[in-house]
Amino acid sequence: MDRALYIAMSGAKQNTWGQAAHANNLANVATTGFRSDYTQSRAQGVFGEHFPTRAYAMTERPASDMSMGPLVQTGNNLDLSIEGDGWFAVVGPDGQEAYTRRGDLSVDALGRVVNGSGLQLIGDGGPVTLPEYEQIDISKAGIITIRPKGEVPAEVAEPVQLKLVNPDPETLEKGEDGLFRFREAGTPPAQPDPAISVIGGFTEGSNVNAVTELTSLIQLNRQYEMQVKMMKRVDELASATTQIMSNQ
């Protein structure tokens, strides 16, 4: 009896975690460059020396969907979308290098080139910072060229190459901040890939399928209700068994 109750309880708990993952996907349906997360459920034995017959349901996020999102034309020459595979290298909140597909770029008041999340992009010489400029252009290779403010038209500042990388997707995992990093701790930063090209005036949209995510949420909600009914039924059976035993 207690085994049925334990399985139903753990199943209901894991259903809520699955709902959270799909709700997060749905909440980011309009986030530039977002990669949706997969979820899966499986039975997992309880570890330890006791109760070897016990098992529980477990929801896990095995990977993220690496398929490309739709291109959105913005007309802003600072907006970039990576053509095919590849990543922009950025300075993560922890100060370490991380990777993203988000290319809605701008230059802040300090001259830093940042994306829509406020993360500074990394170039061939480190985090990219530009002087005041009158004109800016970004080539398909990700090379930033500017004409400094006040200079004659023929004068251009030294170009800056954005760091574009293409590590094996199997070696990456997404963190809670939405950025990708290497699974193995201590892995050195990825090397630039000169074969990567970018498309100016476009951003890459989220690859979340809203209909699929909503359907998954409804399905998980029904499973949760089933687990709760199972727990209630087990409680009723336990009460009936106790009553029968007390009448003996």
Rosetta blueprint (number, residue, H / E / L):
1 M L
2 D H
3 R H
4 A H
5 L H
6 Y H
7 I H
8 A H
9 M H
10 S H
11 G H
12 A H
13 K H
14 Q H
15 N H
16 T H
17 W H
18 G H
19 Q H
20 A H
21 A H
22 H H
23 A H
24 N H
25 N H
26 L H
27 A H
28 N L
29 V L
30 A L
31 T L
32 T L
33 G L
34 F L
35 R L
36 S L
37 D E
38 Y L
39 T L
40 Q E
41 S E
42 R E
43 A E
44 Q E
45 G E
46 V L
47 F L
48 G L
49 E L
50 H L
51 F L
52 P L
53 T L
54 R L
55 A E
56 Y E
57 A E
58 M E
59 T E
60 E E
61 R L
62 P L
63 A L
64 S E
65 D L
66 M L
67 S L
68 M L
69 G L
70 P L
71 L E
72 V E
73 Q E
74 T L
75 G L
76 N L
77 N L
78 L L
79 D E
80 L E
81 S E
82 I E
83 E E
84 G L
85 D L
86 G L
87 W E
88 F E
89 A E
90 V E
91 V E
92 G L
93 P L
94 D L
95 G L
96 Q L
97 E E
98 A E
99 Y E
100 T E
101 R L
102 R L
103 G L
104 D E
105 L L
106 S E
107 V E
108 D L
109 A L
110 L L
111 G L
112 R E
113 V E
114 V E
115 N L
116 G L
117 S L
118 G L
119 L L
120 Q E
121 L E
122 I E
123 G E
124 D L
125 G L
126 G E
127 P E
128 V L
129 T E
130 L L
131 P L
132 E L
133 Y E
134 E E
135 Q E
136 I E
137 D E
138 I E
139 S L
140 K L
141 A L
142 G L
143 I E
144 I E
145 T E
146 I E
147 R E
148 P E
149 K L
150 G L
151 E L
152 V L
153 P L
154 A L
155 E L
156 V L
157 A L
158 E L
159 P L
160 V E
161 Q E
162 L E
163 K L
164 L E
165 V E
166 N L
167 P L
168 D L
169 P H
170 E H
171 T H
172 L E
173 E E
174 K E
175 G L
176 E L
177 D L
178 G L
179 L L
180 F E
181 R E
182 F E
183 R L
184 E L
185 A L
186 G L
187 T L
188 P L
189 P L
190 A L
191 Q L
192 P E
193 D L
194 P L
195 A L
196 I L
197 S E
198 V E
199 I E
200 G E
201 G L
202 F E
203 T E
204 E E
205 G L
206 S L
207 N L
208 V L
209 N L
210 A H
211 V H
212 T H
213 E H
214 L H
215 T H
216 S H
217 L H
218 I H
219 Q H
220 L H
221 N H
222 R H
223 Q H
224 Y H
225 E H
226 M H
227 Q H
228 V H
229 K H
230 M H
231 M H
232 K H
233 R H
234 V H
235 D H
236 E H
237 L H
238 A H
239 S H
240 A H
241 T H
242 T H
243 Q H
244 I H
245 M H
246 S H
247 N L
248 Q L
